[in-house]
Amino acid sequence: KILALLLIASSAWAQLASTDIEITFPHGGCEFKGSLSLPAGEGPFPTILIIPGSGQNTRDGMIPFVGANAECMTPNLVGDTAYTYRDLAYNLTKKGFAVFRYDELMISCPTFTGPFTYQTLWLPAQSALNEIKLHPEVDAEKLILLGHSEGASIINYIASKRSDIKALISLAGARTPMDSILLRQLAEIGQRCSPQDSMKTKFGIFQIESYFKMIRSKSYTEQTPPFGGASAKVWAQYLAVGDSVSAYYHKLEMPCLFIGLEKDFNVPPSELARFKADLSSQDNIKFISIEGLTHYLCTEDSAQQSPLVANNISFWLKAQKL
C-alpha cells in the first residue's frame, strides 16, 4: 500500500512540476486539439513534438488494459491504464523540455467525414509544428520530433520536407513494413489467445496480406474498397513513405536516436537490430535498448511509466546541445 501511495504521489508531482497549455491548430479541415507541457523555469525551451502510433490516439496515449486480449497478453496489467504520451511528456518536462502532444483526427473532430488523405490522417504534425513554433515558450531553433511506434516511420519524412527540425527520436519504431508487422501481431495474438479460432485468424491474415499485395503491385482501382477508412490510393502513399524509412534516414544529416524496448511485443527488439544494420555507419545516429519495458513504456507488472525512457532521451539531447 505504501508503494502504491508513493507511485500515486510521484505521478501527481510530475503533473504539478509542469504546466499544460491548451493549443489548437487547423489541419485538413479539422481543428486539432493538443497540450503543450512546459517545465518549471523561464523559457523559451527546447521543444519535443510527440507523433503517436497507429490508431486514433488521445493526446495522453491512454491504453486501458481490458478485454480478452489483455487478459491473455498482459495478465498482470488487467484493470490498469497506461497514459503513454502524457507520462512521457511530464517526465521530459522534469528534464527541462517543453512537449507538445495532440488528439488525433477522429478524437479532435469526431464528426469528420473526409476526405481521408495521407496528409490529413498521418501528417497533422506538419501543421502542429507551424503553430507551436510561434509560442513564446517554444525555442523555434530547437525543435525535436519524437515518433512512437508507427509515428517513428514518418518523422524522417516530415524532417526531409522542413528546415527547422534539429533532431529525431525513433521510439519503438519498426524497420519492417507496417503490413508485415501487423500480420505477425495478428498471427501471434491468435495463436496465444484464441487457438480455437485459427481458421478465422488465418482468413483475416489472408485478407490483409492480399490487400497490401494489391497496393504494392498497383493493381487497385477507384472501386477498390477502403481499408481502415483509408482508400487504396492513400495506402499506396503510406507504403511509399513507410517502406522507405531507412532511405530517408540515410538522406538526413541531423542527430537521430533509436530506442528499442526489450519486452516490446508490438515492435520487437529485432527491429532495432535491423535499423542498426542499415544505419550504424552514420556518425550522427545512436542506438539504445532499454531492458524490461513494453511498447507502452512500462513493465509487464505495472502501468506506471518508467523514467528510463525520458532519462535516456534527455541525456542524449543534452549531448547534442539541445
LOKOLLUM-827973 format. One record per residue (C-alpha): residue number from 1; x, y, z. Coordinates in steps of 0.25 Angstrom, whole numbers. Example, Ala and Ser with C-alpha at 12.3 -4.5 7.8 and 13.67 -1.06 7.14 Angstrom:
% residues 2
<pt><num>1</num><c1>49</c1><c2>-18</c2><c3>31</c3></pt>
<pt><num>2</num><c1>55</c1><c2>-4</c2><c3>29</c3></pt>
This chain:
% residues 322
<pt><num>1</num><c1>0</c1><c2>0</c2><c3>0</c3></pt>
<pt><num>2</num><c1>11</c1><c2>9</c2><c3>3</c3></pt>
<pt><num>3</num><c1>18</c1><c2>7</c2><c3>-11</c3></pt>
<pt><num>4</num><c1>4</c1><c2>9</c2><c3>-17</c3></pt>
<pt><num>5</num><c1>3</c1><c2>23</c2><c3>-10</c3></pt>
<pt><num>6</num><c1>17</c1><c2>26</c2><c3>-14</c3></pt>
<pt><num>7</num><c1>14</c1><c2>23</c2><c3>-28</c3></pt>
<pt><num>8</num><c1>2</c1><c2>32</c2><c3>-28</c3></pt>
<pt><num>9</num><c1>9</c1><c2>43</c2><c3>-21</c3></pt>
<pt><num>10</num><c1>20</c1><c2>42</c2><c3>-32</c3></pt>
<pt><num>11</num><c1>10</c1><c2>43</c2><c3>-43</c3></pt>
<pt><num>12</num><c1>3</c1><c2>55</c2><c3>-36</c3></pt>
<pt><num>13</num><c1>17</c1><c2>62</c2><c3>-34</c3></pt>
<pt><num>14</num><c1>20</c1><c2>60</c2><c3>-49</c3></pt>
<pt><num>15</num><c1>8</c1><c2>68</c2><c3>-53</c3></pt>
<pt><num>16</num><c1>10</c1><c2>79</c2><c3>-43</c3></pt>
<pt><num>17</num><c1>24</c1><c2>81</c2><c3>-48</c3></pt>
<pt><num>18</num><c1>19</c1><c2>84</c2><c3>-62</c3></pt>
<pt><num>19</num><c1>9</c1><c2>94</c2><c3>-67</c3></pt>
<pt><num>20</num><c1>-1</c1><c2>89</c2><c3>-78</c3></pt>
<pt><num>21</num><c1>-6</c1><c2>100</c2><c3>-89</c3></pt>
<pt><num>22</num><c1>-17</c1><c2>96</c2><c3>-98</c3></pt>
<pt><num>23</num><c1>-13</c1><c2>99</c2><c3>-112</c3></pt>
<pt><num>24</num><c1>-22</c1><c2>97</c2><c3>-125</c3></pt>
<pt><num>25</num><c1>-17</c1><c2>96</c2><c3>-139</c3></pt>
<pt><num>26</num><c1>-24</c1><c2>95</c2><c3>-153</c3></pt>
<pt><num>27</num><c1>-21</c1><c2>83</c2><c3>-162</c3></pt>
<pt><num>28</num><c1>-28</c1><c2>77</c2><c3>-173</c3></pt>
<pt><num>29</num><c1>-42</c1><c2>82</c2><c3>-169</c3></pt>
<pt><num>30</num><c1>-41</c1><c2>79</c2><c3>-155</c3></pt>
<pt><num>31</num><c1>-37</c1><c2>87</c2><c3>-143</c3></pt>
<pt><num>32</num><c1>-28</c1><c2>78</c2><c3>-135</c3></pt>
<pt><num>33</num><c1>-26</c1><c2>80</c2><c3>-120</c3></pt>
<pt><num>34</num><c1>-14</c1><c2>78</c2><c3>-112</c3></pt>
<pt><num>35</num><c1>-6</c1><c2>81</c2><c3>-100</c3></pt>
<pt><num>36</num><c1>7</c1><c2>88</c2><c3>-99</c3></pt>
<pt><num>37</num><c1>14</c1><c2>83</c2><c3>-86</c3></pt>
<pt><num>38</num><c1>24</c1><c2>93</c2><c3>-80</c3></pt>
<pt><num>39</num><c1>35</c1><c2>91</c2><c3>-70</c3></pt>
<pt><num>40</num><c1>37</c1><c2>100</c2><c3>-58</c3></pt>
<pt><num>41</num><c1>46</c1><c2>112</c2><c3>-60</c3></pt>
<pt><num>42</num><c1>48</c1><c2>122</c2><c3>-71</c3></pt>
<pt><num>43</num><c1>47</c1><c2>119</c2><c3>-86</c3></pt>
<pt><num>44</num><c1>47</c1><c2>118</c2><c3>-97</c3></pt>
<pt><num>45</num><c1>50</c1><c2>103</c2><c3>-96</c3></pt>
<pt><num>46</num><c1>55</c1><c2>93</c2><c3>-106</c3></pt>
<pt><num>47</num><c1>42</c1><c2>86</c2><c3>-110</c3></pt>
<pt><num>48</num><c1>39</c1><c2>72</c2><c3>-114</c3></pt>
<pt><num>49</num><c1>27</c1><c2>68</c2><c3>-122</c3></pt>
<pt><num>50</num><c1>21</c1><c2>54</c2><c3>-120</c3></pt>
<pt><num>51</num><c1>16</c1><c2>47</c2><c3>-132</c3></pt>
<pt><num>52</num><c1>7</c1><c2>36</c2><c3>-128</c3></pt>
<pt><num>53</num><c1>6</c1><c2>22</c2><c3>-132</c3></pt>
<pt><num>54</num><c1>-5</c1><c2>15</c2><c3>-140</c3></pt>
<pt><num>55</num><c1>-20</c1><c2>16</c2><c3>-138</c3></pt>
<pt><num>56</num><c1>-27</c1><c2>29</c2><c3>-133</c3></pt>
<pt><num>57</num><c1>-20</c1><c2>33</c2><c3>-120</c3></pt>
<pt><num>58</num><c1>-23</c1><c2>43</c2><c3>-110</c3></pt>
<pt><num>59</num><c1>-12</c1><c2>53</c2><c3>-106</c3></pt>
<pt><num>60</num><c1>-10</c1><c2>45</c2><c3>-94</c3></pt>
<pt><num>61</num><c1>-8</c1><c2>32</c2><c3>-101</c3></pt>
<pt><num>62</num><c1>-18</c1><c2>25</c2><c3>-92</c3></pt>
<pt><num>63</num><c1>-17</c1><c2>10</c2><c3>-92</c3></pt>
<pt><num>64</num><c1>-27</c1><c2>3</c2><c3>-83</c3></pt>
<pt><num>65</num><c1>-23</c1><c2>-12</c2><c3>-81</c3></pt>
<pt><num>66</num><c1>-37</c1><c2>-18</c2><c3>-83</c3></pt>
<pt><num>67</num><c1>-43</c1><c2>-30</c2><c3>-90</c3></pt>
<pt><num>68</num><c1>-39</c1><c2>-44</c2><c3>-94</c3></pt>
<pt><num>69</num><c1>-27</c1><c2>-40</c2><c3>-101</c3></pt>
<pt><num>70</num><c1>-22</c1><c2>-32</c2><c3>-89</c3></pt>
<pt><num>71</num><c1>-25</c1><c2>-44</c2><c3>-80</c3></pt>
<pt><num>72</num><c1>-16</c1><c2>-52</c2><c3>-90</c3></pt>
<pt><num>73</num><c1>-5</c1><c2>-43</c2><c3>-94</c3></pt>
<pt><num>74</num><c1>-3</c1><c2>-34</c2><c3>-81</c3></pt>
<pt><num>75</num><c1>-10</c1><c2>-42</c2><c3>-70</c3></pt>
<pt><num>76</num><c1>-3</c1><c2>-34</c2><c3>-59</c3></pt>
<pt><num>77</num><c1>-8</c1><c2>-21</c2><c3>-64</c3></pt>
<pt><num>78</num><c1>-23</c1><c2>-24</c2><c3>-66</c3></pt>
<pt><num>79</num><c1>-31</c1><c2>-13</c2><c3>-60</c3></pt>
<pt><num>80</num><c1>-20</c1><c2>-3</c2><c3>-61</c3></pt>
<pt><num>81</num><c1>-18</c1><c2>8</c2><c3>-71</c3></pt>
<pt><num>82</num><c1>-5</c1><c2>14</c2><c3>-77</c3></pt>
<pt><num>83</num><c1>-4</c1><c2>28</c2><c3>-81</c3></pt>
<pt><num>84</num><c1>8</c1><c2>27</c2><c3>-90</c3></pt>
<pt><num>85</num><c1>9</c1><c2>41</c2><c3>-96</c3></pt>
<pt><num>86</num><c1>4</c1><c2>49</c2><c3>-84</c3></pt>
<pt><num>87</num><c1>14</c1><c2>42</c2><c3>-75</c3></pt>
<pt><num>88</num><c1>25</c1><c2>43</c2><c3>-85</c3></pt>
<pt><num>89</num><c1>22</c1><c2>58</c2><c3>-86</c3></pt>
<pt><num>90</num><c1>23</c1><c2>60</c2><c3>-71</c3></pt>
<pt><num>91</num><c1>35</c1><c2>52</c2><c3>-70</c3></pt>
<pt><num>92</num><c1>42</c1><c2>60</c2><c3>-80</c3></pt>
<pt><num>93</num><c1>37</c1><c2>74</c2><c3>-75</c3></pt>
<pt><num>94</num><c1>45</c1><c2>70</c2><c3>-62</c3></pt>
<pt><num>95</num><c1>57</c1><c2>70</c2><c3>-70</c3></pt>
<pt><num>96</num><c1>55</c1><c2>84</c2><c3>-76</c3></pt>
<pt><num>97</num><c1>48</c1><c2>81</c2><c3>-89</c3></pt>
<pt><num>98</num><c1>35</c1><c2>86</c2><c3>-94</c3></pt>
<pt><num>99</num><c1>26</c1><c2>75</c2><c3>-100</c3></pt>
<pt><num>100</num><c1>14</c1><c2>76</c2><c3>-110</c3></pt>
<pt><num>101</num><c1>4</c1><c2>65</c2><c3>-112</c3></pt>
<pt><num>102</num><c1>-9</c1><c2>65</c2><c3>-119</c3></pt>
<pt><num>103</num><c1>-22</c1><c2>57</c2><c3>-120</c3></pt>
<pt><num>104</num><c1>-23</c1><c2>50</c2><c3>-134</c3></pt>
<pt><num>105</num><c1>-33</c1><c2>53</c2><c3>-145</c3></pt>
<pt><num>106</num><c1>-45</c1><c2>46</c2><c3>-140</c3></pt>
<pt><num>107</num><c1>-43</c1><c2>50</c2><c3>-126</c3></pt>
<pt><num>108</num><c1>-41</c1><c2>64</c2><c3>-129</c3></pt>
<pt><num>109</num><c1>-52</c1><c2>64</c2><c3>-139</c3></pt>
<pt><num>110</num><c1>-62</c1><c2>52</c2><c3>-136</c3></pt>
<pt><num>111</num><c1>-72</c1><c2>56</c2><c3>-147</c3></pt>
<pt><num>112</num><c1>-61</c1><c2>58</c2><c3>-158</c3></pt>
<pt><num>113</num><c1>-65</c1><c2>51</c2><c3>-171</c3></pt>
<pt><num>114</num><c1>-53</c1><c2>53</c2><c3>-180</c3></pt>
<pt><num>115</num><c1>-46</c1><c2>54</c2><c3>-189</c3></pt>
<pt><num>116</num><c1>-37</c1><c2>44</c2><c3>-182</c3></pt>
<pt><num>117</num><c1>-24</c1><c2>47</c2><c3>-189</c3></pt>
<pt><num>118</num><c1>-10</c1><c2>43</c2><c3>-186</c3></pt>
<pt><num>119</num><c1>-7</c1><c2>57</c2><c3>-181</c3></pt>
<pt><num>120</num><c1>-20</c1><c2>58</c2><c3>-173</c3></pt>
<pt><num>121</num><c1>-18</c1><c2>45</c2><c3>-166</c3></pt>
<pt><num>122</num><c1>-3</c1><c2>44</c2><c3>-164</c3></pt>
<pt><num>123</num><c1>3</c1><c2>58</c2><c3>-165</c3></pt>
<pt><num>124</num><c1>-4</c1><c2>67</c2><c3>-155</c3></pt>
<pt><num>125</num><c1>10</c1><c2>69</c2><c3>-148</c3></pt>
<pt><num>126</num><c1>13</c1><c2>78</c2><c3>-160</c3></pt>
<pt><num>127</num><c1>2</c1><c2>88</c2><c3>-156</c3></pt>
<pt><num>128</num><c1>5</c1><c2>85</c2><c3>-141</c3></pt>
<pt><num>129</num><c1>20</c1><c2>90</c2><c3>-143</c3></pt>
<pt><num>130</num><c1>15</c1><c2>102</c2><c3>-151</c3></pt>
<pt><num>131</num><c1>6</c1><c2>106</c2><c3>-139</c3></pt>
<pt><num>132</num><c1>15</c1><c2>103</c2><c3>-127</c3></pt>
<pt><num>133</num><c1>28</c1><c2>109</c2><c3>-132</c3></pt>
<pt><num>134</num><c1>20</c1><c2>123</c2><c3>-131</c3></pt>
<pt><num>135</num><c1>18</c1><c2>121</c2><c3>-116</c3></pt>
<pt><num>136</num><c1>27</c1><c2>130</c2><c3>-107</c3></pt>
<pt><num>137</num><c1>31</c1><c2>118</c2><c3>-98</c3></pt>
<pt><num>138</num><c1>36</c1><c2>109</c2><c3>-110</c3></pt>
<pt><num>139</num><c1>50</c1><c2>111</c2><c3>-115</c3></pt>
<pt><num>140</num><c1>48</c1><c2>110</c2><c3>-130</c3></pt>
<pt><num>141</num><c1>63</c1><c2>108</c2><c3>-132</c3></pt>
<pt><num>142</num><c1>62</c1><c2>95</c2><c3>-124</c3></pt>
<pt><num>143</num><c1>50</c1><c2>86</c2><c3>-129</c3></pt>
<pt><num>144</num><c1>51</c1><c2>71</c2><c3>-128</c3></pt>
<pt><num>145</num><c1>42</c1><c2>61</c2><c3>-134</c3></pt>
<pt><num>146</num><c1>39</c1><c2>48</c2><c3>-126</c3></pt>
<pt><num>147</num><c1>31</c1><c2>37</c2><c3>-133</c3></pt>
<pt><num>148</num><c1>26</c1><c2>26</c2><c3>-125</c3></pt>
<pt><num>149</num><c1>23</c1><c2>12</c2><c3>-132</c3></pt>
<pt><num>150</num><c1>16</c1><c2>16</c2><c3>-145</c3></pt>
<pt><num>151</num><c1>19</c1><c2>31</c2><c3>-143</c3></pt>
<pt><num>152</num><c1>34</c1><c2>27</c2><c3>-144</c3></pt>
<pt><num>153</num><c1>32</c1><c2>23</c2><c3>-158</c3></pt>
<pt><num>154</num><c1>29</c1><c2>37</c2><c3>-163</c3></pt>
<pt><num>155</num><c1>37</c1><c2>47</c2><c3>-154</c3></pt>
<pt><num>156</num><c1>49</c1><c2>46</c2><c3>-164</c3></pt>
<pt><num>157</num><c1>39</c1><c2>48</c2><c3>-176</c3></pt>
<pt><num>158</num><c1>34</c1><c2>61</c2><c3>-169</c3></pt>
<pt><num>159</num><c1>48</c1><c2>65</c2><c3>-166</c3></pt>
<pt><num>160</num><c1>52</c1><c2>64</c2><c3>-180</c3></pt>
<pt><num>161</num><c1>41</c1><c2>74</c2><c3>-184</c3></pt>
<pt><num>162</num><c1>46</c1><c2>84</c2><c3>-174</c3></pt>
<pt><num>163</num><c1>58</c1><c2>92</c2><c3>-170</c3></pt>
<pt><num>164</num><c1>54</c1><c2>95</c2><c3>-155</c3></pt>
<pt><num>165</num><c1>56</c1><c2>81</c2><c3>-149</c3></pt>
<pt><num>166</num><c1>69</c1><c2>79</c2><c3>-141</c3></pt>
<pt><num>167</num><c1>68</c1><c2>64</c2><c3>-136</c3></pt>
<pt><num>168</num><c1>59</c1><c2>52</c2><c3>-138</c3></pt>
<pt><num>169</num><c1>55</c1><c2>41</c2><c3>-127</c3></pt>
<pt><num>170</num><c1>50</c1><c2>28</c2><c3>-132</c3></pt>
<pt><num>171</num><c1>43</c1><c2>21</c2><c3>-120</c3></pt>
<pt><num>172</num><c1>39</c1><c2>7</c2><c3>-122</c3></pt>
<pt><num>173</num><c1>39</c1><c2>9</c2><c3>-137</c3></pt>
<pt><num>174</num><c1>39</c1><c2>-2</c2><c3>-148</c3></pt>
<pt><num>175</num><c1>48</c1><c2>-4</c2><c3>-160</c3></pt>
<pt><num>176</num><c1>39</c1><c2>-16</c2><c3>-165</c3></pt>
<pt><num>177</num><c1>28</c1><c2>-10</c2><c3>-173</c3></pt>
<pt><num>178</num><c1>15</c1><c2>-8</c2><c3>-166</c3></pt>
<pt><num>179</num><c1>6</c1><c2>-19</c2><c3>-172</c3></pt>
<pt><num>180</num><c1>17</c1><c2>-29</c2><c3>-169</c3></pt>
<pt><num>181</num><c1>17</c1><c2>-25</c2><c3>-154</c3></pt>
<pt><num>182</num><c1>2</c1><c2>-25</c2><c3>-154</c3></pt>
<pt><num>183</num><c1>1</c1><c2>-39</c2><c3>-159</c3></pt>
<pt><num>184</num><c1>12</c1><c2>-44</c2><c3>-149</c3></pt>
<pt><num>185</num><c1>4</c1><c2>-38</c2><c3>-138</c3></pt>
<pt><num>186</num><c1>-9</c1><c2>-44</c2><c3>-143</c3></pt>
<pt><num>187</num><c1>-3</c1><c2>-58</c2><c3>-144</c3></pt>
<pt><num>188</num><c1>3</c1><c2>-58</c2><c3>-130</c3></pt>
<pt><num>189</num><c1>-9</c1><c2>-52</c2><c3>-123</c3></pt>
<pt><num>190</num><c1>-18</c1><c2>-62</c2><c3>-130</c3></pt>
<pt><num>191</num><c1>-8</c1><c2>-74</c2><c3>-126</c3></pt>
<pt><num>192</num><c1>-7</c1><c2>-69</c2><c3>-112</c3></pt>
<pt><num>193</num><c1>-21</c1><c2>-64</c2><c3>-109</c3></pt>
<pt><num>194</num><c1>-31</c1><c2>-72</c2><c3>-118</c3></pt>
<pt><num>195</num><c1>-24</c1><c2>-84</c2><c3>-124</c3></pt>
<pt><num>196</num><c1>-38</c1><c2>-90</c2><c3>-125</c3></pt>
<pt><num>197</num><c1>-41</c1><c2>-79</c2><c3>-136</c3></pt>
<pt><num>198</num><c1>-29</c1><c2>-82</c2><c3>-144</c3></pt>
<pt><num>199</num><c1>-37</c1><c2>-82</c2><c3>-157</c3></pt>
<pt><num>200</num><c1>-43</c1><c2>-69</c2><c3>-154</c3></pt>
<pt><num>201</num><c1>-29</c1><c2>-63</c2><c3>-151</c3></pt>
<pt><num>202</num><c1>-23</c1><c2>-69</c2><c3>-164</c3></pt>
<pt><num>203</num><c1>-34</c1><c2>-63</c2><c3>-172</c3></pt>
<pt><num>204</num><c1>-32</c1><c2>-49</c2><c3>-166</c3></pt>
<pt><num>205</num><c1>-18</c1><c2>-50</c2><c3>-169</c3></pt>
<pt><num>206</num><c1>-20</c1><c2>-55</c2><c3>-183</c3></pt>
<pt><num>207</num><c1>-30</c1><c2>-43</c2><c3>-186</c3></pt>
<pt><num>208</num><c1>-20</c1><c2>-33</c2><c3>-181</c3></pt>
<pt><num>209</num><c1>-8</c1><c2>-39</c2><c3>-188</c3></pt>
<pt><num>210</num><c1>-16</c1><c2>-39</c2><c3>-201</c3></pt>
<pt><num>211</num><c1>-20</c1><c2>-25</c2><c3>-200</c3></pt>
<pt><num>212</num><c1>-6</c1><c2>-19</c2><c3>-198</c3></pt>
<pt><num>213</num><c1>0</c1><c2>-28</c2><c3>-209</c3></pt>
<pt><num>214</num><c1>-10</c1><c2>-22</c2><c3>-218</c3></pt>
<pt><num>215</num><c1>-6</c1><c2>-8</c2><c3>-213</c3></pt>
<pt><num>216</num><c1>9</c1><c2>-11</c2><c3>-216</c3></pt>
<pt><num>217</num><c1>6</c1><c2>-17</c2><c3>-229</c3></pt>
<pt><num>218</num><c1>-2</c1><c2>-5</c2><c3>-233</c3></pt>
<pt><num>219</num><c1>-14</c1><c2>-13</c2><c3>-237</c3></pt>
<pt><num>220</num><c1>-24</c1><c2>-6</c2><c3>-229</c3></pt>
<pt><num>221</num><c1>-35</c1><c2>3</c2><c3>-236</c3></pt>
<pt><num>222</num><c1>-44</c1><c2>14</c2><c3>-232</c3></pt>
<pt><num>223</num><c1>-54</c1><c2>3</c2><c3>-228</c3></pt>
<pt><num>224</num><c1>-45</c1><c2>-4</c2><c3>-218</c3></pt>
<pt><num>225</num><c1>-51</c1><c2>-3</c2><c3>-205</c3></pt>
<pt><num>226</num><c1>-44</c1><c2>5</c2><c3>-193</c3></pt>
<pt><num>227</num><c1>-36</c1><c2>-2</c2><c3>-182</c3></pt>
<pt><num>228</num><c1>-37</c1><c2>4</c2><c3>-168</c3></pt>
<pt><num>229</num><c1>-45</c1><c2>16</c2><c3>-174</c3></pt>
<pt><num>230</num><c1>-34</c1><c2>20</c2><c3>-184</c3></pt>
<pt><num>231</num><c1>-35</c1><c2>18</c2><c3>-199</c3></pt>
<pt><num>232</num><c1>-25</c1><c2>9</c2><c3>-207</c3></pt>
<pt><num>233</num><c1>-18</c1><c2>21</c2><c3>-213</c3></pt>
<pt><num>234</num><c1>-16</c1><c2>27</c2><c3>-199</c3></pt>
<pt><num>235</num><c1>-10</c1><c2>13</c2><c3>-194</c3></pt>
<pt><num>236</num><c1>-1</c1><c2>14</c2><c3>-207</c3></pt>
<pt><num>237</num><c1>5</c1><c2>27</c2><c3>-202</c3></pt>
<pt><num>238</num><c1>6</c1><c2>22</c2><c3>-188</c3></pt>
<pt><num>239</num><c1>14</c1><c2>10</c2><c3>-193</c3></pt>
<pt><num>240</num><c1>23</c1><c2>19</c2><c3>-201</c3></pt>
<pt><num>241</num><c1>28</c1><c2>26</c2><c3>-189</c3></pt>
<pt><num>242</num><c1>28</c1><c2>15</c2><c3>-179</c3></pt>
<pt><num>243</num><c1>35</c1><c2>5</c2><c3>-187</c3></pt>
<pt><num>244</num><c1>46</c1><c2>15</c2><c3>-190</c3></pt>
<pt><num>245</num><c1>48</c1><c2>18</c2><c3>-175</c3></pt>
<pt><num>246</num><c1>63</c1><c2>15</c2><c3>-175</c3></pt>
<pt><num>247</num><c1>65</c1><c2>22</c2><c3>-188</c3></pt>
<pt><num>248</num><c1>60</c1><c2>35</c2><c3>-182</c3></pt>
<pt><num>249</num><c1>70</c1><c2>34</c2><c3>-170</c3></pt>
<pt><num>250</num><c1>81</c1><c2>32</c2><c3>-180</c3></pt>
<pt><num>251</num><c1>78</c1><c2>45</c2><c3>-186</c3></pt>
<pt><num>252</num><c1>77</c1><c2>53</c2><c3>-173</c3></pt>
<pt><num>253</num><c1>89</c1><c2>59</c2><c3>-166</c3></pt>
<pt><num>254</num><c1>83</c1><c2>62</c2><c3>-153</c3></pt>
<pt><num>255</num><c1>85</c1><c2>55</c2><c3>-140</c3></pt>
<pt><num>256</num><c1>76</c1><c2>43</c2><c3>-139</c3></pt>
<pt><num>257</num><c1>73</c1><c2>34</c2><c3>-127</c3></pt>
<pt><num>258</num><c1>67</c1><c2>20</c2><c3>-128</c3></pt>
<pt><num>259</num><c1>61</c1><c2>14</c2><c3>-115</c3></pt>
<pt><num>260</num><c1>57</c1><c2>-1</c2><c3>-115</c3></pt>
<pt><num>261</num><c1>49</c1><c2>-7</c2><c3>-103</c3></pt>
<pt><num>262</num><c1>53</c1><c2>-21</c2><c3>-98</c3></pt>
<pt><num>263</num><c1>39</c1><c2>-26</c2><c3>-95</c3></pt>
<pt><num>264</num><c1>32</c1><c2>-20</c2><c3>-107</c3></pt>
<pt><num>265</num><c1>22</c1><c2>-29</c2><c3>-114</c3></pt>
<pt><num>266</num><c1>17</c1><c2>-19</c2><c3>-124</c3></pt>
<pt><num>267</num><c1>30</c1><c2>-15</c2><c3>-129</c3></pt>
<pt><num>268</num><c1>40</c1><c2>-26</c2><c3>-125</c3></pt>
<pt><num>269</num><c1>55</c1><c2>-23</c2><c3>-121</c3></pt>
<pt><num>270</num><c1>59</c1><c2>-29</c2><c3>-134</c3></pt>
<pt><num>271</num><c1>54</c1><c2>-16</c2><c3>-141</c3></pt>
<pt><num>272</num><c1>65</c1><c2>-8</c2><c3>-134</c3></pt>
<pt><num>273</num><c1>75</c1><c2>-18</c2><c3>-139</c3></pt>
<pt><num>274</num><c1>70</c1><c2>-16</c2><c3>-153</c3></pt>
<pt><num>275</num><c1>72</c1><c2>-1</c2><c3>-152</c3></pt>
<pt><num>276</num><c1>86</c1><c2>-3</c2><c3>-147</c3></pt>
<pt><num>277</num><c1>90</c1><c2>-12</c2><c3>-158</c3></pt>
<pt><num>278</num><c1>85</c1><c2>-1</c2><c3>-168</c3></pt>
<pt><num>279</num><c1>90</c1><c2>11</c2><c3>-162</c3></pt>
<pt><num>280</num><c1>101</c1><c2>8</c2><c3>-152</c3></pt>
<pt><num>281</num><c1>111</c1><c2>14</c2><c3>-162</c3></pt>
<pt><num>282</num><c1>106</c1><c2>28</c2><c3>-159</c3></pt>
<pt><num>283</num><c1>112</c1><c2>36</c2><c3>-148</c3></pt>
<pt><num>284</num><c1>100</c1><c2>44</c2><c3>-145</c3></pt>
<pt><num>285</num><c1>92</c1><c2>32</c2><c3>-141</c3></pt>
<pt><num>286</num><c1>91</c1><c2>25</c2><c3>-127</c3></pt>
<pt><num>287</num><c1>84</c1><c2>12</c2><c3>-123</c3></pt>
<pt><num>288</num><c1>79</c1><c2>9</c2><c3>-109</c3></pt>
<pt><num>289</num><c1>72</c1><c2>-3</c2><c3>-104</c3></pt>
<pt><num>290</num><c1>64</c1><c2>-2</c2><c3>-91</c3></pt>
<pt><num>291</num><c1>62</c1><c2>-15</c2><c3>-83</c3></pt>
<pt><num>292</num><c1>49</c1><c2>-19</c2><c3>-76</c3></pt>
<pt><num>293</num><c1>40</c1><c2>-9</c2><c3>-84</c3></pt>
<pt><num>294</num><c1>28</c1><c2>-12</c2><c3>-92</c3></pt>
<pt><num>295</num><c1>22</c1><c2>-4</c2><c3>-104</c3></pt>
<pt><num>296</num><c1>15</c1><c2>5</c2><c3>-95</c3></pt>
<pt><num>297</num><c1>28</c1><c2>10</c2><c3>-87</c3></pt>
<pt><num>298</num><c1>24</c1><c2>2</c2><c3>-75</c3></pt>
<pt><num>299</num><c1>28</c1><c2>-12</c2><c3>-69</c3></pt>
<pt><num>300</num><c1>19</c1><c2>-25</c2><c3>-71</c3></pt>
<pt><num>301</num><c1>15</c1><c2>-23</c2><c3>-56</c3></pt>
<pt><num>302</num><c1>12</c1><c2>-8</c2><c3>-55</c3></pt>
<pt><num>303</num><c1>5</c1><c2>2</c2><c3>-64</c3></pt>
<pt><num>304</num><c1>13</c1><c2>13</c2><c3>-57</c3></pt>
<pt><num>305</num><c1>23</c1><c2>19</c2><c3>-67</c3></pt>
<pt><num>306</num><c1>38</c1><c2>16</c2><c3>-65</c3></pt>
<pt><num>307</num><c1>46</c1><c2>29</c2><c3>-64</c3></pt>
<pt><num>308</num><c1>57</c1><c2>21</c2><c3>-72</c3></pt>
<pt><num>309</num><c1>52</c1><c2>26</c2><c3>-86</c3></pt>
<pt><num>310</num><c1>52</c1><c2>41</c2><c3>-82</c3></pt>
<pt><num>311</num><c1>65</c1><c2>39</c2><c3>-75</c3></pt>
<pt><num>312</num><c1>72</c1><c2>34</c2><c3>-88</c3></pt>
<pt><num>313</num><c1>65</c1><c2>44</c2><c3>-97</c3></pt>
<pt><num>314</num><c1>69</c1><c2>55</c2><c3>-88</c3></pt>
<pt><num>315</num><c1>84</c1><c2>50</c2><c3>-87</c3></pt>
<pt><num>316</num><c1>85</c1><c2>49</c2><c3>-102</c3></pt>
<pt><num>317</num><c1>79</c1><c2>62</c2><c3>-105</c3></pt>
<pt><num>318</num><c1>88</c1><c2>70</c2><c3>-96</c3></pt>
<pt><num>319</num><c1>100</c1><c2>63</c2><c3>-102</c3></pt>
<pt><num>320</num><c1>95</c1><c2>69</c2><c3>-115</c3></pt>
<pt><num>321</num><c1>94</c1><c2>82</c2><c3>-109</c3></pt>
<pt><num>322</num><c1>79</c1><c2>82</c2><c3>-110</c3></pt>
